[in-house]
Amino acid sequence: MGYDAFGLSWDERNQHKAEQRAAIVRAKSATFDVCDVRHLESRADLLSKFDVVICLETIEHILKDQKLMLDIAACLRPGGTLLLTTPNKTCPAIGPVPDDGPLSTFEDGGHVRRGYVDSNLRTLSEVAGLEVDEISYCSGYLSQRVTYLLRMASRMNRIAGWVAVLPLRILPIADPVLTRLSRWPGYSICLQAHKPFSASIS
């Protein structure tokens, strides 16, 4: 049995690409809308609508991160799951920008904070009425090195950068073992949390 998918982005170009890709894989029930997540509370039609909400590498761009978590929780049905990733604050910077700053003091599309640690995500979840199921990490040492090379090469020419790094993209297959042995921190911290069935529907 399939599920309806609904994607939000503030960028019309992103949504157009998403529609094209959904058509390629014949995801006919997928729909995409233009919406600024900073104003998610204005979308009453999304309250208690979703079984799963996915928020990847976004919250570090939002000044009012607790408000975003509250708004996401309001969109979940009781029992629904939030899957969220964001930069791991304890991970050494892959390169200068955006990891080491300068951080934005207002929402201009850049990072407004360096990242998060376990306790930050647990607090954000608790205040939003979500229960944390798991906190994990992804993108290990080799992935981060390949990303660094891509960033450096792309400064000269973005397409040439992708071509130059493409043969190296197989290296991260060894990431789990090498990262575990070296105890190298993952670049992203990953949160899985759920809205309790006891939560009242907004």
ZAROTI-561413 format. One record per residue: residue number from 1; residue in one letter; x, z, y of N, C-alpha, C in turn. Coordinates in Angstrom, 1 decimal. Each point is the difference from the previous one (the first is absolute). Last residue first. Layout:
BADREN  resi  resn     n_u     n_w     n_v    ca_u    ca_w    ca_v     c_u     c_w     c_v
BADREN   NUM     A       X       Z       Y       X       Z       Y       X       Z       Y
...
This chain:
BADREN  resi  resn     n_u     n_w     n_v    ca_u    ca_w    ca_v     c_u     c_w     c_v
BADREN   202     S    -4.0    17.8    18.9    -0.2     0.0     1.4    -1.2    -0.9     0.4
BADREN   201     I     0.8     2.9    -4.6     0.0    -1.4     0.5    -0.3     0.0     1.5
BADREN   200     S     2.4     4.1    -2.8    -1.3    -0.5     0.5     0.2    -1.4     0.5
BADREN   199     A     2.9     2.4    -4.0     0.0    -0.3     1.4    -1.3    -0.6     0.4
BADREN   198     S     1.3     1.2    -4.5    -0.7     1.0     0.8    -0.1    -0.3     1.4
BADREN   197     F     2.6    -2.6    -3.0    -1.5    -0.3    -0.2    -0.8     1.0     0.7
BADREN   196     P     5.0    -1.1     1.8    -0.7     0.7    -1.1    -1.5    -0.4    -0.1
BADREN   195     K     4.1    -3.1     1.5    -1.0     0.7     0.7    -0.8     0.8    -1.1
BADREN   194     H     5.3    -1.5    -0.5    -1.4    -0.4    -0.2    -0.9     0.9     0.8
BADREN   193     A     5.6    -2.2    -0.4    -0.9     1.1     0.3    -1.5    -0.4    -0.3
BADREN   192     Q     5.6    -1.6    -0.1    -1.3    -0.2    -0.7    -0.8     1.2     0.2
BADREN   191     L     4.8    -2.2     2.5    -1.1     1.0    -0.2    -1.2    -0.5    -0.8
BADREN   190     C     5.7    -1.0     1.1    -1.3    -0.6    -0.4    -1.0     1.2    -0.3
BADREN   189     I     4.9    -1.6     2.8    -0.7     1.1    -0.7    -1.5    -0.4    -0.2
BADREN   188     S     4.8    -3.0     0.8    -1.4     0.3     0.3    -0.5     1.2    -0.8
BADREN   187     Y     4.5    -1.5    -0.4    -0.2    -0.3     1.4    -1.5     0.4     0.4
BADREN   186     G     2.8     2.6    -3.9    -0.7    -1.2     0.2    -0.3    -0.2     1.5
BADREN   185     P     4.4     2.7    -1.8    -1.4     0.1     0.3    -0.7    -1.3     0.2
BADREN   184     W     4.2     1.4    -3.4    -0.3    -0.6     1.3    -1.4     0.0     0.4
BADREN   183     R     2.7     1.6    -4.0    -0.9     0.8     0.8    -0.2    -0.5     1.4
BADREN   182     S     2.4    -1.9    -3.9     0.7     0.3     1.2    -0.8     1.0     0.9
BADREN   181     L    -1.7    -1.5    -4.2     1.3     0.5    -0.3     0.7     0.4     1.3
BADREN   180     R    -4.3    -2.0     0.3    -0.1     1.3    -0.6     1.4     0.6    -0.3
BADREN   179     T    -0.2    -4.4     1.8    -0.5     1.0     1.0    -0.1     1.4    -0.6
BADREN   178     L     1.2    -3.6    -2.8     1.0     0.3     0.9    -0.4     1.1     1.0
BADREN   177     V    -3.2    -1.6    -3.1     1.1     0.7    -0.7     1.0     0.4     1.0
BADREN   176     P    -3.7    -2.5     1.7    -0.4     1.3    -0.5     1.1     0.8    -0.7
BADREN   175     D     0.9    -4.6     1.7    -0.2     1.1     1.0    -0.4     1.3    -0.6
BADREN   174     A     0.9    -4.6    -1.9     0.8     1.1    -0.4    -0.2     1.2     0.9
BADREN   173     I    -2.1    -4.1     1.0    -0.5     0.4    -1.4     0.7     1.2    -0.5
BADREN   172     P     1.1    -2.3     4.2    -0.8     1.3     0.0    -0.6     0.3    -1.4
BADREN   171     L     2.5    -4.2     0.9     0.8     1.2    -0.2    -0.8     1.3    -0.1
BADREN   170     I    -1.5    -4.6     1.0    -0.2     0.5    -1.4     0.8     1.3    -0.2
BADREN   169     R     0.1    -2.5     4.1    -1.3     0.7    -0.2    -0.2     0.5    -1.4
BADREN   168     L     3.6    -2.9     2.0     0.3     1.5    -0.2    -1.3     0.8    -0.3
BADREN   167     P     0.0    -4.8     1.0     0.7     0.2    -1.3     0.2     1.5    -0.3
BADREN   166     L    -1.9    -1.2     4.3    -0.9    -0.3    -1.1     0.7     0.3    -1.4
BADREN   165     V     1.9     0.1     4.7    -0.2     1.3    -0.8    -0.8    -0.3    -1.3
BADREN   164     A     1.0    -3.6     3.1     1.3     0.7    -0.4    -0.2     1.2    -0.9
BADREN   163     V    -3.8    -2.3     1.9     0.7    -0.8    -1.0     1.2     0.7    -0.5
BADREN   162     W    -2.3     2.0     3.5    -0.8     0.1    -1.2     0.7    -0.8    -1.1
BADREN   161     G     1.9    -0.3     4.3     0.2     1.3    -0.6    -0.8     0.2    -1.3
BADREN   160     A    -0.5    -4.0     2.5     1.3     0.1    -0.7     0.3     1.3    -0.6
BADREN   159     I    -3.9    -0.4     2.6    -0.1    -0.8    -1.3     1.3     0.0    -0.7
BADREN   158     R     0.0     2.1     4.2    -0.9     0.7    -0.9    -0.1    -0.7    -1.4
BADREN   157     N     4.2     0.2     3.5    -1.1    -0.9    -0.3    -0.8     0.6    -1.2
BADREN   156     M     3.1     2.6     2.5     0.5    -1.3     0.4    -1.1    -1.0    -0.2
BADREN   155     R    -0.9     4.4    -1.2     0.3     0.0     1.4     0.5    -1.3     0.5
BADREN   154     S    -0.8     1.0    -4.6    -1.1    -0.5     0.7     0.2     0.0     1.5
BADREN   153     A     3.2     1.8    -3.1     0.0    -1.4     0.0    -1.1    -0.6     0.8
BADREN   152     M     0.2     4.7    -0.4     1.2    -0.5     0.8     0.0    -1.6     0.0
BADREN   151     R    -3.4     2.3    -2.5    -0.1     0.2     1.5     1.1    -0.6     0.8
BADREN   150     L     0.2    -0.2    -4.7    -1.0    -0.9     0.5    -0.2     0.2     1.5
BADREN   149     L     2.9     2.9    -2.3     0.6    -1.3     0.1    -1.0    -1.0     0.6
BADREN   148     Y    -1.6     4.3    -0.9     1.0     0.1     1.1     0.6    -1.4     0.2
BADREN   147     T    -2.9     0.6    -3.7    -0.7     0.0     1.3     0.9     0.0     1.2
BADREN   146     V     1.9     0.6    -4.2    -0.5    -1.4     0.1    -0.7    -0.2     1.3
BADREN   145     R     1.3     4.3    -1.1     1.2    -0.8     0.3    -0.4    -1.4     0.2
BADREN   144     Q    -3.3     3.0    -1.5     0.4     0.3     1.4     1.2    -0.9     0.5
BADREN   143     S    -1.4    -0.1    -4.5    -1.0    -0.6     0.8     0.3     0.1     1.5
BADREN   142     L     2.7     2.3    -3.1     0.3    -1.5     0.0    -1.1    -0.7     0.8
BADREN   141     Y    -0.5     4.8    -0.4     1.3    -0.4     0.6     0.2    -1.5     0.1
BADREN   140     G    -5.1     1.4    -0.7     1.2     0.7    -0.2     1.3    -0.6     0.6
BADREN   139     S    -5.6     0.0     0.0     1.0    -0.7     0.7     1.3     0.8     0.0
BADREN   138     C    -4.2     3.1    -0.6     0.3    -1.4    -0.5     1.0    -0.7     0.9
BADREN   137     Y    -2.6     5.2    -1.6     0.8    -0.8     0.9     0.3    -1.4    -0.6
BADREN   136     S    -4.0     4.4    -0.2     1.1    -0.7    -0.7     0.8    -0.8     1.1
BADREN   135     I    -4.4     3.8    -1.0     0.9    -0.5     1.1     1.3    -0.6    -0.8
BADREN   134     E    -5.5     1.5    -1.3     1.4    -0.3    -0.3     0.7    -0.5     1.2
BADREN   133     D    -4.5     1.9     0.0     0.2    -0.2    -1.4     1.5    -0.2    -0.4
BADREN   132     V    -3.0     2.4     4.3     1.1    -0.8    -0.4     0.1     0.0    -1.5
BADREN   131     E    -4.4     0.5     3.3     0.8     0.7    -1.0     1.1    -0.9    -0.5
BADREN   130     L    -3.2     0.2     4.8     0.5    -0.7    -1.2     0.9     0.9    -0.8
BADREN   129     G    -2.0     0.7     4.5    -0.9     0.4    -1.1     0.3    -0.8    -1.3
BADREN   128     A     2.4     0.2     4.4    -1.0    -1.1    -0.1    -1.0     0.2    -1.1
BADREN   127     V     3.6     3.0     0.8    -0.8     0.0     1.2    -1.1    -1.0    -0.1
BADREN   126     E     3.2     0.0    -3.5    -0.8     1.2     0.0    -1.0     0.1     1.2
BADREN   125     S     3.2    -3.5    -0.2    -1.1    -0.2    -1.0    -0.9     1.2     0.0
BADREN   124     L     3.8     0.1     2.8    -0.9    -1.0     0.4    -1.2    -0.2    -0.9
BADREN   123     T     3.5     2.9    -1.4    -0.8     0.5     1.1    -1.0    -0.9     0.5
BADREN   122     R     3.0    -1.5    -3.3    -0.9     0.9    -0.5    -0.9     0.7     1.1
BADREN   121     L     3.4    -3.0     1.2    -1.1    -0.7    -0.6    -1.0     0.9    -0.7
BADREN   120     N     4.0     1.8     2.0    -0.8    -0.7     1.0    -1.3    -0.6    -0.6
BADREN   119     S     3.3     2.0    -2.9    -0.9     0.9     0.6    -0.9    -0.6     1.1
BADREN   118     D     3.3    -2.8    -2.3    -1.1     0.5    -0.8    -1.0     0.9     0.7
BADREN   117     V     2.6    -3.1     3.3     0.5     0.7    -1.2    -1.3     0.5    -0.8
BADREN   116     Y     1.0    -4.2     3.8    -0.7     1.2    -0.4     0.8     0.6    -1.2
BADREN   115     G     1.4    -3.4     4.6    -0.6     0.0    -1.4    -0.6     1.3    -0.3
BADREN   114     R     1.7    -1.6     4.4     1.0    -0.4    -1.0    -0.6    -0.1    -1.4
BADREN   113     R    -3.0    -0.8     4.4     0.7     1.1    -0.6     0.9    -0.5    -1.1
BADREN   112     V    -2.5    -3.0     2.7    -0.1     1.2     0.9     0.6     1.2    -0.6
BADREN   111     H     0.7    -5.6    -0.8    -0.1     1.3    -0.6    -0.1     1.1     1.1
BADREN   110     G    -1.6    -4.9     1.4     1.1     0.6    -0.6    -0.3     1.3    -0.6
BADREN   109     G    -3.2    -2.5     2.5     0.3    -0.7    -1.2     1.2     0.5    -0.8
BADREN   108     D    -1.7     1.8     4.1     0.3    -1.3     0.3     0.3    -0.9    -1.2
BADREN   107     E    -1.8     5.1     1.7    -0.3    -0.9    -1.1     0.2    -1.5     0.4
BADREN   106     F     2.9     4.2     2.1    -1.3    -0.4     0.0    -0.2    -1.1    -1.1
BADREN   105     T     4.1     1.9     0.5    -0.7     1.2     0.6    -1.5    -0.4     0.2
BADREN   104     S     4.0    -1.9    -3.6    -0.9    -0.3     1.1    -0.7     1.3     0.4
BADREN   103     L     5.0    -0.2    -2.2    -1.4     0.1    -0.3    -0.8    -0.3     1.2
BADREN   102     P     5.0    -2.1    -1.0    -0.7     1.1     0.7    -1.5     0.0    -0.4
BADREN   101     G     2.4     0.1    -3.8    -0.5    -0.1     1.4     0.6    -1.1     0.8
BADREN   100     D     0.7     1.0    -4.7     0.7     1.0     0.8    -0.5    -0.1     1.5
BADREN    99     D    -2.1    -2.9    -3.3     0.2     1.3    -0.6     0.7     1.0     0.9
BADREN    98     P    -1.4    -4.9     0.6    -0.7     1.1     0.7     0.4     1.4    -0.5
BADREN    97     V     3.6    -2.5     1.1    -1.4    -0.1     0.3    -0.7    -0.4    -1.2
BADREN    96     P     4.6     1.1    -1.1    -0.4     0.5     1.3    -1.5     0.0     0.2
BADREN    95     G     1.2     0.0    -5.0     0.7    -0.6     1.0    -0.5     0.6     1.3
BADREN    94     I    -1.2     2.0    -4.0     0.5    -1.3    -0.6     0.9    -0.7     1.0
BADREN    93     A    -0.6     5.4     0.0    -0.5    -1.2     0.6     0.6    -1.2    -0.8
BADREN    92     P    -0.7     4.5    -2.6     0.9    -0.5     1.0    -0.5    -1.3     0.5
BADREN    91     C    -3.4     3.7    -1.9     0.8    -1.2    -0.4     0.9    -0.4     1.1
BADREN    90     T    -3.5     3.4     0.3     1.3     0.5    -0.5     0.9    -1.1    -0.5
BADREN    89     K    -4.5    -0.6     1.7     0.8     0.5     1.0     1.4     0.4    -0.4
BADREN    88     N    -3.3    -3.8    -1.9     0.4     1.3    -0.5     1.0     0.5     1.1
BADREN    87     P    -4.1    -3.8     0.7     1.4     0.3    -0.1     0.3     1.5    -0.4
BADREN    86     T    -4.6    -1.9    -1.6     0.6     0.1     1.3     1.4     0.3    -0.1
BADREN    85     T    -5.1    -1.1    -2.9     1.5     0.1     0.0     0.4     0.0     1.5
BADREN    84     L    -4.7     1.0    -3.3     0.6    -0.2     1.3     1.5     0.0    -0.2
BADREN    83     L    -5.2     0.1    -2.4     1.3    -0.3    -0.4     0.7    -0.4     1.3
BADREN    82     L    -4.8     2.7    -1.6     0.9    -0.5     1.1     1.4    -0.3    -0.6
BADREN    81     T    -5.3     0.6    -2.3     1.4     0.2     0.0     0.7    -0.6     1.2
BADREN    80     G    -5.3     2.2    -1.6     0.8    -1.1     0.3     1.5     0.3     0.2
BADREN    79     G    -3.8     3.1    -0.8     0.7    -0.5    -1.2     0.9    -1.2     0.3
BADREN    78     P    -3.8     0.5     3.3     0.4     1.1    -0.8     0.6    -0.4    -1.3
BADREN    77     R     0.3    -3.7     3.7    -1.1     0.7    -0.7     0.6     1.3    -0.7
BADREN    76     L     2.3    -2.2     4.5     0.0     0.1    -1.5    -1.3     0.6    -0.5
BADREN    75     C     1.1    -0.6     4.7    -0.3    -1.3    -0.6    -0.1     0.1    -1.5
BADREN    74     A     1.4     3.7     2.7    -1.4    -0.2     0.2    -0.5    -1.3    -0.6
BADREN    73     A     4.6     1.1    -0.1    -0.7     0.9    -0.9    -1.5    -0.3     0.2
BADREN    72     I     2.8    -2.1     3.0     0.1    -0.6    -1.4    -0.8     0.8    -1.0
BADREN    71     D     0.4     1.7     4.4    -0.9    -1.2    -0.1     0.0    -0.7    -1.3
BADREN    70     L     2.9     3.7     0.7    -1.4     0.4     0.0    -1.0    -1.2    -0.1
BADREN    69     M     4.6    -0.8     0.5    -0.3     0.5    -1.4    -1.4     0.5    -0.1
BADREN    68     L     1.5    -1.5     4.2    -0.1    -1.1    -0.9    -0.3     0.5    -1.4
BADREN    67     K     0.8     3.2     3.3    -1.3    -0.7     0.2    -0.2    -1.2    -1.0
BADREN    66     Q     4.2     2.2     0.1    -1.1     0.9    -0.6    -1.4    -0.6     0.2
BADREN    65     D     3.8    -2.1     2.1     0.0    -0.2    -1.5    -1.1     0.8    -0.7
BADREN    64     K     1.2    -1.8     4.9    -1.0     1.0    -0.5    -0.2    -0.2    -1.5
BADREN    63     L     3.1    -3.0     2.0     0.3     1.3     0.6    -1.0     1.1    -0.5
BADREN    62     I     1.7    -4.5    -2.6    -1.1     0.6     0.7     0.3     1.3     0.5
BADREN    61     H     2.8    -2.8    -2.8    -0.2    -0.8     1.2    -1.1     0.7     0.9
BADREN    60     E     1.1     1.4    -4.4     1.2     0.3     0.8    -0.1    -0.7     1.4
BADREN    59     I    -3.2    -0.7    -3.5    -0.2     1.3     0.7     1.1     0.3     0.9
BADREN    58     T     0.0    -3.9    -3.0    -0.8    -0.1     1.2     0.0     1.3     0.8
BADREN    57     E     1.5    -1.7    -4.7     1.0    -0.1     1.1    -0.7    -0.2     1.3
BADREN    56     L    -3.5    -0.2    -3.6     1.4    -0.2    -0.3     0.8    -0.2     1.3
BADREN    55     C    -4.9     1.5    -2.4     0.5     0.0     1.4     1.6     0.0    -0.2
BADREN    54     I    -5.1    -0.5    -2.9     1.5    -0.2    -0.1     0.5    -0.1     1.5
BADREN    53     V    -4.6     2.0    -2.9     0.5    -0.4     1.2     1.6    -0.1    -0.1
BADREN    52     V    -4.7     0.3    -3.5     1.5     0.1     0.2     0.3    -0.6     1.4
BADREN    51     D    -4.5     0.6    -1.2     0.6     0.7    -1.1     1.5     0.2     0.1
BADREN    50     F    -3.8    -0.8     4.1     1.0    -0.5    -0.8     0.4     0.9    -1.1
BADREN    49     K    -3.3     0.6     3.7    -0.3    -1.3    -0.6     1.0    -0.3    -1.2
BADREN    48     S    -1.0     3.6     3.7    -0.3     0.3    -1.4    -0.2    -1.2    -0.8
BADREN    47     L     0.2    -1.3     4.9     0.0     1.3    -0.4    -0.4     0.2    -1.5
BADREN    46     L     0.2    -4.1     2.9     1.1     0.3    -1.0     0.0     1.4    -0.5
BADREN    45     D    -2.9    -1.8     3.5    -0.3    -0.7    -1.2     1.0     0.2    -1.1
BADREN    44     A     0.5     1.7     4.5    -0.9     0.8    -0.8    -0.4    -0.6    -1.3
BADREN    43     R     4.0    -0.5     3.6    -0.6    -0.8    -1.1    -0.9     0.8    -0.9
BADREN    42     S     2.7     1.7     3.6    -1.0    -0.7     0.6    -0.8    -0.9    -1.0
BADREN    41     E     3.9     2.7    -0.9    -1.2     0.8     0.1    -1.1    -0.7     0.5
BADREN    40     L     4.4    -1.8    -0.2    -0.7    -0.2    -1.3    -1.3     0.8     0.1
BADREN    39     H     3.8    -1.1     3.2    -1.4     0.2     0.3    -0.9    -0.2    -1.2
BADREN    38     R     4.7    -0.4    -0.3     0.0     1.1     0.9    -1.5     0.3     0.5
BADREN    37     V     1.2    -3.8    -2.8    -0.2     1.3    -0.7     0.0     1.2     0.9
BADREN    36     D    -1.6    -5.1     1.1     1.2     0.9     0.3    -0.3     1.3    -0.6
BADREN    35     C    -1.9    -5.0    -1.5    -0.3     1.3     0.5     1.3     0.8     0.2
BADREN    34     V    -2.3    -4.9    -2.1     1.0     0.4     1.0    -0.5     1.4     0.6
BADREN    33     D    -0.9    -2.1    -5.2    -0.6     0.2     1.4     1.2     0.5     0.9
BADREN    32     F    -1.4    -2.3    -5.3     1.0     0.5     0.9    -0.5     0.0     1.5
BADREN    31     T    -1.4    -0.3    -5.8    -0.3    -0.4     1.4     1.0     0.7     0.9
BADREN    30     A    -1.1    -1.4    -5.6     0.9     0.6     1.0    -0.4    -0.5     1.4
BADREN    29     S    -1.9    -1.5    -4.3    -0.7     1.1     0.6     0.9     0.7     1.1
BADREN    28     K     1.5    -3.8    -2.6    -1.1    -0.4     0.9    -0.7     1.2     0.6
BADREN    27     A     4.7    -1.4    -2.2    -0.6     1.3     0.2    -1.2    -0.2     1.0
BADREN    26     R     3.4    -3.2    -2.0    -1.5     0.0    -0.3    -0.6     1.3     0.1
BADREN    25     V     4.6    -1.5     1.0    -0.2     0.7    -1.2    -1.5     0.2    -0.4
BADREN    24     I     1.2    -2.4     3.9     0.9    -0.6    -1.0    -0.2     0.7    -1.3
BADREN    23     A    -2.3     1.6     3.9    -0.6    -1.2    -0.6     0.9    -0.6    -1.1
BADREN    22     A     1.6     3.7     2.4    -1.1     0.4    -0.9    -0.7    -1.2    -0.6
BADREN    21     R     3.4    -0.8     3.1     0.5     0.5    -1.2    -1.1     0.5    -1.0
BADREN    20     Q    -1.2    -1.4     4.4     0.5    -1.1    -0.8     0.6     0.4    -1.3
BADREN    19     E    -1.6     3.3     2.9    -1.1    -0.8    -0.5     0.5    -1.2    -0.8
BADREN    18     A     3.2     2.6     2.2    -0.6     0.8    -1.1    -1.2    -0.8    -0.6
BADREN    17     K     2.0    -1.7     3.9     0.9    -0.2    -1.2    -0.6     0.8    -1.2
BADREN    16     H    -2.2     0.6     4.0    -0.2    -1.4    -0.4     0.9    -0.3    -1.2
BADREN    15     Q     0.4     4.2     2.1    -1.2    -0.1    -0.8    -0.3    -1.4    -0.5
BADREN    14     N     3.8     0.8     2.8     0.1     0.7    -1.3    -1.2    -0.2    -0.9
BADREN    13     R    -0.2    -1.5     4.5     0.8    -0.8    -0.9     0.2     0.5    -1.3
BADREN    12     E    -2.3     2.6     3.2    -0.8    -1.1    -0.5     0.8    -0.9    -0.9
BADREN    11     D     0.9     5.3     1.0     0.6    -1.3     0.3    -0.9    -1.1    -0.7
BADREN    10     W    -0.5     4.8    -0.5    -0.2    -0.3     1.4     0.3    -1.4     0.4
BADREN     9     S    -1.8     1.7    -4.9     1.2    -0.1     0.8    -0.3    -0.3     1.4
BADREN     8     L    -2.3     1.2    -5.3     0.0     0.2     1.4     1.3    -0.3     0.6
BADREN     7     G    -3.2    -1.1    -4.8     1.3     0.2     0.7    -0.2     0.1     1.5
BADREN     6     F    -2.7     0.4    -5.1    -0.2    -0.2     1.4     1.3     0.4     0.7
BADREN     5     A    -2.5    -1.2    -5.2     1.2     0.4     0.8    -0.3    -0.3     1.5
BADREN     4     D    -3.0     0.8    -5.0     0.1    -0.6     1.3     1.3     0.5     0.7
BADREN     3     Y    -0.3    -0.2    -5.4    -0.4     0.8     1.2     0.2    -0.8     1.3
BADREN     2     G    -1.0    -1.1    -5.7     0.8    -0.1     1.2    -0.5     0.9     1.1
BADREN     1     M    -0.1     0.1    -5.7    -0.8     0.0     1.2     0.9     0.0     1.2
